[in-house]
Amino acid sequence: MQNKIVALGSDHGGYAHKEAIKRLLGSKGFSVKDFGTNSEESVDYPEFAEKVCRFVAKEKTFGILICGTGIGMSIAANKIKGIRAALCWSEATARLAREHNNANICCIGGRTTDKDTALKIVETFLSTPFSRGERHKKRIEKIGALEH
Ligand code: RB5
């Protein structure tokens, strides 16, 4: 995974976590593309969700989106074709989002998830492969069919 670019985005509610995640990924050798925001000034999360998700869908990579709860980012992200965004609040949900749902976007709540947990979520999400079992593959294909 380290050879791919991980896309990051947040609103003001997720800005502090985004910066911590960027430092973590840099220290682990990941290439990161930061789509903002770049301060705690109030902004609208759908704009950042769209930028990150268009990049992830095109480059077939992973993205991390953080807003206050992670909910708005999840809702916005899942409107974009090719995106499977999962709201993750623990290492277990991050692992299952990859293993069962083949999620390509990890959403985190900057105000609902503490920073250390957020960093563990990101590490788990980026290091867990999709379980290639037939039952999961079939379900992911059915999700894809909903886009048409
Ligand atoms: C912004 O105040 C807040 O609504 C946003 O960060 C997020 O939690 C939305 O889902």
Backbone and ligand atoms as CSV (ligand in chain L), in Angstrom:
chain,resi,resn,atom,element,x,y,z
A,1,MET,N,N,0.825,-1.214,0.000
A,1,MET,CA,C,0.000,0.000,0.000
A,1,MET,C,C,0.860,1.265,0.000
A,2,GLN,N,N,2.066,1.170,0.559
A,2,GLN,CA,C,2.928,2.355,0.654
A,2,GLN,C,C,3.263,2.972,-0.699
A,3,ASN,N,N,3.105,2.182,-1.797
A,3,ASN,CA,C,3.428,2.739,-3.112
A,3,ASN,C,C,2.276,3.556,-3.695
A,4,LYS,N,N,1.134,3.571,-3.007
A,4,LYS,CA,C,0.001,4.369,-3.488
A,4,LYS,C,C,-0.100,5.655,-2.675
A,5,ILE,N,N,-0.780,6.640,-3.281
A,5,ILE,CA,C,-0.963,7.920,-2.577
A,5,ILE,C,C,-2.265,7.853,-1.780
A,6,VAL,N,N,-2.182,8.129,-0.503
A,6,VAL,CA,C,-3.374,8.167,0.346
A,6,VAL,C,C,-3.904,9.603,0.360
A,7,ALA,N,N,-5.198,9.740,0.038
A,7,ALA,CA,C,-5.819,11.072,-0.007
A,7,ALA,C,C,-6.425,11.412,1.353
A,8,LEU,N,N,-6.199,12.626,1.808
A,8,LEU,CA,C,-6.732,13.079,3.093
A,8,LEU,C,C,-7.613,14.295,2.891
A,9,GLY,N,N,-8.688,14.376,3.682
A,9,GLY,CA,C,-9.531,15.562,3.662
A,9,GLY,C,C,-10.295,15.695,4.955
A,10,SER,N,N,-10.578,16.917,5.321
A,10,SER,CA,C,-11.350,17.149,6.548
A,10,SER,C,C,-12.081,18.488,6.429
A,11,ASP,N,N,-13.006,18.709,7.351
A,11,ASP,CA,C,-13.500,20.061,7.579
A,11,ASP,C,C,-12.818,20.575,8.848
A,12,HIS,N,N,-13.319,21.683,9.375
A,12,HIS,CA,C,-12.723,22.262,10.585
A,12,HIS,C,C,-12.806,21.304,11.775
A,13,GLY,N,N,-13.892,20.507,11.850
A,13,GLY,CA,C,-14.069,19.574,12.973
A,13,GLY,C,C,-13.092,18.411,12.930
A,14,GLY,N,N,-12.493,18.184,11.768
A,14,GLY,CA,C,-11.557,17.072,11.629
A,14,GLY,C,C,-10.132,17.508,11.374
A,15,TYR,N,N,-9.933,18.828,11.328
A,15,TYR,CA,C,-8.617,19.351,10.936
A,15,TYR,C,C,-7.471,18.827,11.830
A,16,ALA,N,N,-7.642,18.871,13.134
A,16,ALA,CA,C,-6.559,18.460,14.045
A,16,ALA,C,C,-6.206,16.983,13.837
A,17,HIS,N,N,-7.225,16.145,13.702
A,17,HIS,CA,C,-6.955,14.712,13.453
A,17,HIS,C,C,-6.268,14.528,12.102
A,18,LYS,N,N,-6.717,15.292,11.102
A,18,LYS,CA,C,-6.097,15.148,9.770
A,18,LYS,C,C,-4.607,15.441,9.839
A,19,GLU,N,N,-4.250,16.467,10.560
A,19,GLU,CA,C,-2.825,16.816,10.661
A,19,GLU,C,C,-2.048,15.701,11.357
A,20,ALA,N,N,-2.633,15.123,12.407
A,20,ALA,CA,C,-1.959,14.025,13.130
A,20,ALA,C,C,-1.831,12.796,12.223
A,21,ILE,N,N,-2.869,12.525,11.451
A,21,ILE,CA,C,-2.840,11.374,10.526
A,21,ILE,C,C,-1.790,11.599,9.441
A,22,LYS,N,N,-1.688,12.821,8.970
A,22,LYS,CA,C,-0.679,13.135,7.935
A,22,LYS,C,C,0.730,12.888,8.478
A,23,ARG,N,N,0.961,13.312,9.718
A,23,ARG,CA,C,2.293,13.076,10.328
A,23,ARG,C,C,2.553,11.580,10.466
A,24,LEU,N,N,1.562,10.832,10.921
A,24,LEU,CA,C,1.729,9.379,11.090
A,24,LEU,C,C,2.067,8.723,9.757
A,25,LEU,N,N,1.283,9.049,8.730
A,25,LEU,CA,C,1.495,8.389,7.434
A,25,LEU,C,C,2.845,8.764,6.841
A,26,GLY,N,N,3.243,10.007,7.019
A,26,GLY,CA,C,4.569,10.427,6.551
A,26,GLY,C,C,5.659,9.619,7.239
A,27,SER,N,N,5.523,9.416,8.538
A,27,SER,CA,C,6.552,8.687,9.292
A,27,SER,C,C,6.589,7.212,8.912
A,28,LYS,N,N,5.489,6.699,8.342
A,28,LYS,CA,C,5.430,5.281,7.940
A,28,LYS,C,C,5.781,5.106,6.463
A,29,GLY,N,N,6.132,6.176,5.796
A,29,GLY,CA,C,6.585,6.058,4.410
A,29,GLY,C,C,5.486,6.147,3.365
A,30,PHE,N,N,4.279,6.525,3.771
A,30,PHE,CA,C,3.199,6.696,2.792
A,30,PHE,C,C,3.345,8.034,2.071
A,31,SER,N,N,2.952,8.057,0.811
A,31,SER,CA,C,2.787,9.326,0.107
A,31,SER,C,C,1.374,9.799,0.384
A,32,VAL,N,N,1.252,11.073,0.693
A,32,VAL,CA,C,-0.045,11.621,1.098
A,32,VAL,C,C,-0.402,12.801,0.209
A,33,LYS,N,N,-1.665,12.869,-0.209
A,33,LYS,CA,C,-2.156,14.060,-0.905
A,33,LYS,C,C,-3.225,14.681,-0.018
A,34,ASP,N,N,-2.941,15.866,0.464
A,34,ASP,CA,C,-3.820,16.542,1.417
A,34,ASP,C,C,-4.709,17.544,0.672
A,35,PHE,N,N,-6.003,17.256,0.665
A,35,PHE,CA,C,-6.963,18.126,-0.037
A,35,PHE,C,C,-7.544,19.199,0.882
A,36,GLY,N,N,-6.991,19.385,2.065
A,36,GLY,CA,C,-7.486,20.396,3.006
A,36,GLY,C,C,-8.619,19.838,3.872
A,37,THR,N,N,-9.149,20.648,4.712
A,37,THR,CA,C,-8.967,22.060,4.913
A,37,THR,C,C,-7.651,22.345,5.649
A,38,ASN,N,N,-7.273,23.581,5.728
A,38,ASN,CA,C,-5.961,23.890,6.276
A,38,ASN,C,C,-5.999,24.746,7.536
A,39,SER,N,N,-7.157,24.787,8.193
A,39,SER,CA,C,-7.255,25.532,9.448
A,39,SER,C,C,-8.550,25.116,10.151
A,40,GLU,N,N,-8.794,25.709,11.300
A,40,GLU,CA,C,-10.029,25.405,12.030
A,40,GLU,C,C,-11.158,26.388,11.691
A,41,GLU,N,N,-10.951,27.164,10.646
A,41,GLU,CA,C,-12.014,28.062,10.183
A,41,GLU,C,C,-13.143,27.225,9.559
A,42,SER,N,N,-14.368,27.628,9.829
A,42,SER,CA,C,-15.520,26.836,9.393
A,42,SER,C,C,-15.609,26.711,7.865
A,43,VAL,N,N,-15.777,25.475,7.404
A,43,VAL,CA,C,-15.909,25.178,5.969
A,43,VAL,C,C,-17.011,24.132,5.801
A,44,ASP,N,N,-17.350,23.816,4.553
A,44,ASP,CA,C,-18.423,22.855,4.267
A,44,ASP,C,C,-17.816,21.509,3.840
A,45,TYR,N,N,-18.061,20.479,4.659
A,45,TYR,CA,C,-17.409,19.175,4.434
A,45,TYR,C,C,-17.683,18.531,3.062
A,46,PRO,N,N,-18.861,18.730,2.411
A,46,PRO,CA,C,-19.049,18.033,1.128
A,46,PRO,C,C,-17.999,18.404,0.084
A,47,GLU,N,N,-17.486,19.624,0.143
A,47,GLU,CA,C,-16.486,20.045,-0.856
A,47,GLU,C,C,-15.209,19.214,-0.738
A,48,PHE,N,N,-14.833,18.890,0.487
A,48,PHE,CA,C,-13.597,18.121,0.710
A,48,PHE,C,C,-13.845,16.640,0.433
A,49,ALA,N,N,-15.053,16.192,0.769
A,49,ALA,CA,C,-15.405,14.798,0.452
A,49,ALA,C,C,-15.328,14.586,-1.054
A,50,GLU,N,N,-15.865,15.528,-1.816
A,50,GLU,CA,C,-15.878,15.357,-3.274
A,50,GLU,C,C,-14.454,15.302,-3.838
A,51,LYS,N,N,-13.595,16.228,-3.410
A,51,LYS,CA,C,-12.222,16.252,-3.949
A,51,LYS,C,C,-11.491,14.946,-3.663
A,52,VAL,N,N,-11.578,14.489,-2.417
A,52,VAL,CA,C,-10.879,13.254,-2.038
A,52,VAL,C,C,-11.456,12.057,-2.802
A,53,CYS,N,N,-12.777,11.987,-2.876
A,53,CYS,CA,C,-13.406,10.809,-3.494
A,53,CYS,C,C,-13.175,10.753,-4.996
A,54,ARG,N,N,-13.185,11.888,-5.671
A,54,ARG,CA,C,-12.901,11.867,-7.114
A,54,ARG,C,C,-11.475,11.360,-7.354
A,55,PHE,N,N,-10.550,11.776,-6.510
A,55,PHE,CA,C,-9.165,11.322,-6.638
A,55,PHE,C,C,-9.074,9.813,-6.369
A,56,VAL,N,N,-9.711,9.365,-5.299
A,56,VAL,CA,C,-9.650,7.941,-4.927
A,56,VAL,C,C,-10.276,7.067,-6.012
A,57,ALA,N,N,-11.414,7.505,-6.551
A,57,ALA,CA,C,-12.084,6.715,-7.598
A,57,ALA,C,C,-11.208,6.634,-8.850
A,58,LYS,N,N,-10.544,7.729,-9.186
A,58,LYS,CA,C,-9.718,7.767,-10.399
A,58,LYS,C,C,-8.411,6.979,-10.209
A,59,GLU,N,N,-7.771,7.170,-9.084
A,59,GLU,CA,C,-6.448,6.571,-8.850
A,59,GLU,C,C,-6.519,5.178,-8.238
A,60,LYS,N,N,-7.725,4.725,-7.906
A,60,LYS,CA,C,-7.920,3.401,-7.274
A,60,LYS,C,C,-7.035,3.264,-6.029
A,61,THR,N,N,-7.150,4.243,-5.168
A,61,THR,CA,C,-6.366,4.223,-3.946
A,61,THR,C,C,-7.299,4.346,-2.738
A,62,PHE,N,N,-6.766,4.761,-1.601
A,62,PHE,CA,C,-7.566,4.914,-0.384
A,62,PHE,C,C,-7.603,6.373,0.041
A,63,GLY,N,N,-8.671,6.723,0.775
A,63,GLY,CA,C,-8.784,8.072,1.317
A,63,GLY,C,C,-9.272,8.044,2.752
A,64,ILE,N,N,-8.929,9.103,3.463
A,64,ILE,CA,C,-9.367,9.275,4.848
A,64,ILE,C,C,-10.099,10.615,4.918
A,65,LEU,N,N,-11.326,10.607,5.436
A,65,LEU,CA,C,-12.121,11.830,5.564
A,65,LEU,C,C,-12.536,12.010,7.020
A,66,ILE,N,N,-12.334,13.207,7.534
A,66,ILE,CA,C,-12.671,13.468,8.936
A,66,ILE,C,C,-13.507,14.738,9.038
A,67,CYS,N,N,-14.674,14.626,9.652
A,67,CYS,CA,C,-15.450,15.817,10.038
A,67,CYS,C,C,-15.761,15.660,11.522
A,68,GLY,N,N,-16.694,16.431,12.045
A,68,GLY,CA,C,-16.953,16.355,13.478
A,68,GLY,C,C,-17.342,14.963,13.930
A,69,THR,N,N,-18.292,14.377,13.217
A,69,THR,CA,C,-18.770,13.035,13.577
A,69,THR,C,C,-18.329,11.962,12.580
A,70,GLY,N,N,-17.886,12.360,11.421
A,70,GLY,CA,C,-17.606,11.418,10.331
A,70,GLY,C,C,-18.858,11.080,9.532
A,71,ILE,N,N,-20.015,11.492,10.034
A,71,ILE,CA,C,-21.279,11.103,9.384
A,71,ILE,C,C,-21.503,11.892,8.091
A,72,GLY,N,N,-21.349,13.200,8.162
A,72,GLY,CA,C,-21.552,14.010,6.954
A,72,GLY,C,C,-20.599,13.591,5.848
A,73,MET,N,N,-19.353,13.348,6.201
A,73,MET,CA,C,-18.366,12.903,5.203
A,73,MET,C,C,-18.798,11.569,4.594
A,74,SER,N,N,-19.302,10.647,5.419
A,74,SER,CA,C,-19.730,9.335,4.902
A,74,SER,C,C,-20.878,9.497,3.913
A,75,ILE,N,N,-21.854,10.315,4.291
A,75,ILE,CA,C,-23.027,10.499,3.422
A,75,ILE,C,C,-22.604,11.101,2.088
A,76,ALA,N,N,-21.775,12.143,2.152
A,76,ALA,CA,C,-21.331,12.804,0.916
A,76,ALA,C,C,-20.481,11.851,0.067
A,77,ALA,N,N,-19.545,11.167,0.693
A,77,ALA,CA,C,-18.608,10.303,-0.041
A,77,ALA,C,C,-19.335,9.199,-0.798
A,78,ASN,N,N,-20.371,8.648,-0.177
A,78,ASN,CA,C,-21.058,7.522,-0.810
A,78,ASN,C,C,-21.950,7.925,-1.980
A,79,LYS,N,N,-22.027,9.218,-2.267
A,79,LYS,CA,C,-22.724,9.678,-3.476
A,79,LYS,C,C,-21.845,9.555,-4.714
A,80,ILE,N,N,-20.544,9.376,-4.522
A,80,ILE,CA,C,-19.608,9.387,-5.663
A,80,ILE,C,C,-19.431,7.959,-6.177
A,81,LYS,N,N,-19.560,7.809,-7.490
A,81,LYS,CA,C,-19.437,6.489,-8.117
A,81,LYS,C,C,-18.083,5.855,-7.802
A,82,GLY,N,N,-18.118,4.611,-7.422
A,82,GLY,CA,C,-16.876,3.878,-7.156
A,82,GLY,C,C,-16.399,3.976,-5.718
A,83,ILE,N,N,-17.123,4.776,-4.926
A,83,ILE,CA,C,-16.701,4.959,-3.527
A,83,ILE,C,C,-17.506,4.068,-2.600
A,84,ARG,N,N,-16.784,3.416,-1.694
A,84,ARG,CA,C,-17.397,2.692,-0.581
A,84,ARG,C,C,-16.791,3.276,0.688
A,85,ALA,N,N,-17.513,4.217,1.279
A,85,ALA,CA,C,-17.005,4.916,2.460
A,85,ALA,C,C,-17.598,4.305,3.722
A,86,ALA,N,N,-16.749,4.065,4.702
A,86,ALA,CA,C,-17.198,3.454,5.960
A,86,ALA,C,C,-16.851,4.362,7.129
A,87,LEU,N,N,-17.836,4.598,7.974
A,87,LEU,CA,C,-17.574,5.334,9.215
A,87,LEU,C,C,-16.965,4.345,10.206
A,88,CYS,N,N,-15.735,4.608,10.618
A,88,CYS,CA,C,-15.004,3.695,11.505
A,88,CYS,C,C,-14.775,4.377,12.852
A,89,TRP,N,N,-15.036,3.664,13.937
A,89,TRP,CA,C,-14.868,4.251,15.269
A,89,TRP,C,C,-14.004,3.385,16.175
A,90,SER,N,N,-13.427,2.328,15.629
A,90,SER,CA,C,-12.592,1.419,16.417
A,90,SER,C,C,-11.703,0.649,15.449
A,91,GLU,N,N,-10.694,-0.032,15.995
A,91,GLU,CA,C,-9.858,-0.871,15.128
A,91,GLU,C,C,-10.698,-1.976,14.487
A,92,ALA,N,N,-11.645,-2.506,15.256
A,92,ALA,CA,C,-12.471,-3.612,14.738
A,92,ALA,C,C,-13.318,-3.144,13.553
A,93,THR,N,N,-13.937,-1.970,13.663
A,93,THR,CA,C,-14.763,-1.507,12.536
A,93,THR,C,C,-13.895,-1.162,11.329
A,94,ALA,N,N,-12.686,-0.673,11.579
A,94,ALA,CA,C,-11.774,-0.384,10.457
A,94,ALA,C,C,-11.375,-1.686,9.753
A,95,ARG,N,N,-11.084,-2.717,10.537
A,95,ARG,CA,C,-10.688,-4.008,9.952
A,95,ARG,C,C,-11.840,-4.609,9.149
A,96,LEU,N,N,-13.035,-4.578,9.730
A,96,LEU,CA,C,-14.187,-5.180,9.047
A,96,LEU,C,C,-14.615,-4.380,7.816
A,97,ALA,N,N,-14.424,-3.070,7.865
A,97,ALA,CA,C,-14.747,-2.236,6.699
A,97,ALA,C,C,-13.896,-2.655,5.504
A,98,ARG,N,N,-12.674,-3.059,5.757
A,98,ARG,CA,C,-11.806,-3.536,4.677
A,98,ARG,C,C,-12.122,-4.996,4.339
A,99,GLU,N,N,-12.179,-5.854,5.352
A,99,GLU,CA,C,-12.336,-7.290,5.083
A,99,GLU,C,C,-13.672,-7.602,4.419
A,100,HIS,N,N,-14.751,-7.033,4.914
A,100,HIS,CA,C,-16.091,-7.392,4.423
A,100,HIS,C,C,-16.619,-6.457,3.349
A,101,ASN,N,N,-16.305,-5.160,3.470
A,101,ASN,CA,C,-16.934,-4.155,2.595
A,101,ASN,C,C,-15.996,-3.612,1.526
A,102,ASN,N,N,-14.731,-4.010,1.574
A,102,ASN,CA,C,-13.735,-3.480,0.629
A,102,ASN,C,C,-13.827,-1.960,0.558
A,103,ALA,N,N,-13.998,-1.328,1.721
A,103,ALA,CA,C,-14.124,0.135,1.762
A,103,ALA,C,C,-12.856,0.781,1.226
A,104,ASN,N,N,-13.047,1.849,0.457
A,104,ASN,CA,C,-11.868,2.587,-0.035
A,104,ASN,C,C,-11.743,3.971,0.608
A,105,ILE,N,N,-12.739,4.335,1.392
A,105,ILE,CA,C,-12.673,5.581,2.164
A,105,ILE,C,C,-12.981,5.260,3.625
A,106,CYS,N,N,-12.132,5.741,4.505
A,106,CYS,CA,C,-12.325,5.595,5.946
A,106,CYS,C,C,-12.757,6.956,6.507
A,107,CYS,N,N,-13.940,6.994,7.087
A,107,CYS,CA,C,-14.432,8.239,7.697
A,107,CYS,C,C,-14.300,8.149,9.212
A,108,ILE,N,N,-13.870,9.245,9.810
A,108,ILE,CA,C,-13.620,9.274,11.260
A,108,ILE,C,C,-14.231,10.557,11.823
A,109,GLY,N,N,-14.735,10.473,13.039
A,109,GLY,CA,C,-15.271,11.649,13.725
A,109,GLY,C,C,-14.184,12.336,14.538
A,110,GLY,N,N,-13.879,13.560,14.159
A,110,GLY,CA,C,-12.835,14.300,14.871
A,110,GLY,C,C,-13.241,14.683,16.288
A,111,ARG,N,N,-14.571,14.790,16.497
A,111,ARG,CA,C,-15.056,15.185,17.828
A,111,ARG,C,C,-15.616,14.002,18.608
A,112,THR,N,N,-15.667,12.843,17.961
A,112,THR,CA,C,-16.271,11.679,18.623
A,112,THR,C,C,-15.281,10.537,18.812
A,113,THR,N,N,-14.116,10.659,18.202
A,113,THR,CA,C,-13.090,9.614,18.303
A,113,THR,C,C,-11.792,10.278,18.743
A,114,ASP,N,N,-11.183,9.769,19.815
A,114,ASP,CA,C,-9.946,10.424,20.281
A,114,ASP,C,C,-8.806,10.185,19.293
A,115,LYS,N,N,-7.784,11.022,19.394
A,115,LYS,CA,C,-6.721,11.028,18.387
A,115,LYS,C,C,-5.974,9.690,18.318
A,116,ASP,N,N,-5.654,9.093,19.458
A,116,ASP,CA,C,-4.908,7.826,19.424
A,116,ASP,C,C,-5.719,6.728,18.734
A,117,THR,N,N,-7.010,6.695,19.040
A,117,THR,CA,C,-7.873,5.699,18.378
A,117,THR,C,C,-7.933,5.987,16.879
A,118,ALA,N,N,-8.040,7.259,16.519
A,118,ALA,CA,C,-8.095,7.616,15.095
A,118,ALA,C,C,-6.838,7.127,14.362
A,119,LEU,N,N,-5.689,7.268,14.989
A,119,LEU,CA,C,-4.436,6.829,14.343
A,119,LEU,C,C,-4.418,5.308,14.187
A,120,LYS,N,N,-4.919,4.602,15.201
A,120,LYS,CA,C,-4.972,3.125,15.101
A,120,LYS,C,C,-5.959,2.703,14.013
A,121,ILE,N,N,-7.066,3.409,13.919
A,121,ILE,CA,C,-8.061,3.119,12.869
A,121,ILE,C,C,-7.397,3.232,11.496
A,122,VAL,N,N,-6.661,4.303,11.287
A,122,VAL,CA,C,-6.035,4.538,9.977
A,122,VAL,C,C,-5.008,3.443,9.671
A,123,GLU,N,N,-4.175,3.109,10.642
A,123,GLU,CA,C,-3.165,2.055,10.416
A,123,GLU,C,C,-3.840,0.733,10.074
A,124,THR,N,N,-4.896,0.413,10.813
A,124,THR,CA,C,-5.609,-0.851,10.575
A,124,THR,C,C,-6.271,-0.844,9.208
A,125,PHE,N,N,-6.938,0.254,8.883
A,125,PHE,CA,C,-7.642,0.358,7.603
A,125,PHE,C,C,-6.674,0.154,6.435
A,126,LEU,N,N,-5.526,0.812,6.510
A,126,LEU,CA,C,-4.589,0.772,5.376
A,126,LEU,C,C,-3.803,-0.536,5.285
A,127,SER,N,N,-3.799,-1.316,6.361
A,127,SER,CA,C,-2.995,-2.545,6.332
A,127,SER,C,C,-3.846,-3.814,6.226
A,128,THR,N,N,-5.159,-3.665,6.157
A,128,THR,CA,C,-6.031,-4.853,6.117
A,128,THR,C,C,-6.519,-5.104,4.698
A,129,PRO,N,N,-6.291,-6.302,4.166
A,129,PRO,CA,C,-6.794,-6.594,2.811
A,129,PRO,C,C,-8.271,-6.983,2.812
A,130,PHE,N,N,-8.884,-6.876,1.656
A,130,PHE,CA,C,-10.254,-7.371,1.453
A,130,PHE,C,C,-10.229,-8.887,1.537
A,131,SER,N,N,-11.177,-9.476,2.249
A,131,SER,CA,C,-11.313,-10.941,2.281
A,131,SER,C,C,-11.928,-11.371,0.969
A,132,ARG,N,N,-11.168,-12.068,0.179
A,132,ARG,CA,C,-11.631,-12.328,-1.186
A,132,ARG,C,C,-12.673,-13.447,-1.289
A,133,GLY,N,N,-13.294,-13.798,-0.170
A,133,GLY,CA,C,-14.325,-14.846,-0.192
A,133,GLY,C,C,-15.469,-14.486,-1.124
A,134,GLU,N,N,-16.059,-15.517,-1.733
A,134,GLU,CA,C,-17.139,-15.311,-2.724
A,134,GLU,C,C,-18.301,-14.518,-2.150
A,135,ARG,N,N,-18.644,-14.778,-0.856
A,135,ARG,CA,C,-19.847,-14.124,-0.334
A,135,ARG,C,C,-19.656,-12.615,-0.229
A,136,HIS,N,N,-18.451,-12.182,0.140
A,136,HIS,CA,C,-18.208,-10.738,0.226
A,136,HIS,C,C,-18.146,-10.118,-1.163
A,137,LYS,N,N,-17.503,-10.810,-2.090
A,137,LYS,CA,C,-17.374,-10.310,-3.462
A,137,LYS,C,C,-18.763,-10.094,-4.071
A,138,LYS,N,N,-19.634,-11.076,-3.878
A,138,LYS,CA,C,-20.999,-10.995,-4.434
A,138,LYS,C,C,-21.729,-9.771,-3.877
A,139,ARG,N,N,-21.551,-9.518,-2.578
A,139,ARG,CA,C,-22.262,-8.389,-1.953
A,139,ARG,C,C,-21.708,-7.044,-2.433
A,140,ILE,N,N,-20.393,-6.993,-2.614
A,140,ILE,CA,C,-19.786,-5.747,-3.125
A,140,ILE,C,C,-20.282,-5.476,-4.544
A,141,GLU,N,N,-20.414,-6.556,-5.328
A,141,GLU,CA,C,-20.926,-6.377,-6.700
A,141,GLU,C,C,-22.368,-5.862,-6.671
A,142,LYS,N,N,-23.146,-6.313,-5.706
A,142,LYS,CA,C,-24.541,-5.830,-5.596
A,142,LYS,C,C,-24.577,-4.356,-5.199
A,143,ILE,N,N,-23.630,-3.943,-4.374
A,143,ILE,CA,C,-23.532,-2.499,-4.037
A,143,ILE,C,C,-23.204,-1.723,-5.306
A,144,GLY,N,N,-22.256,-2.236,-6.076
A,144,GLY,CA,C,-21.852,-1.562,-7.321
A,144,GLY,C,C,-23.038,-1.414,-8.266
A,145,ALA,N,N,-23.893,-2.442,-8.312
A,145,ALA,CA,C,-25.055,-2.411,-9.212
A,145,ALA,C,C,-26.032,-1.304,-8.820
A,146,LEU,N,N,-26.017,-0.881,-7.568
A,146,LEU,CA,C,-26.924,0.185,-7.130
A,146,LEU,C,C,-26.542,1.546,-7.735
A,147,GLU,N,N,-25.338,1.617,-8.284
A,147,GLU,CA,C,-24.893,2.884,-8.878
A,147,GLU,C,C,-25.544,3.133,-10.238
A,148,HIS,N,N,-26.168,2.090,-10.813
A,148,HIS,CA,C,-26.692,2.253,-12.187
A,148,HIS,C,C,-28.189,2.474,-12.207
L,1,RB5,C1,C,-19.610,20.878,11.455
L,1,RB5,O1,O,-19.999,21.655,12.502
L,1,RB5,C2,C,-20.181,19.472,11.576
L,1,RB5,O2,O,-21.528,19.483,11.237
L,1,RB5,C3,C,-19.410,18.528,10.691
L,1,RB5,O3,O,-18.084,18.530,11.079
L,1,RB5,C4,C,-19.839,17.086,10.713
L,1,RB5,O4,O,-19.909,16.572,12.005
L,1,RB5,C5,C,-20.994,16.712,9.898
L,1,RB5,O5,O,-21.406,15.555,9.792
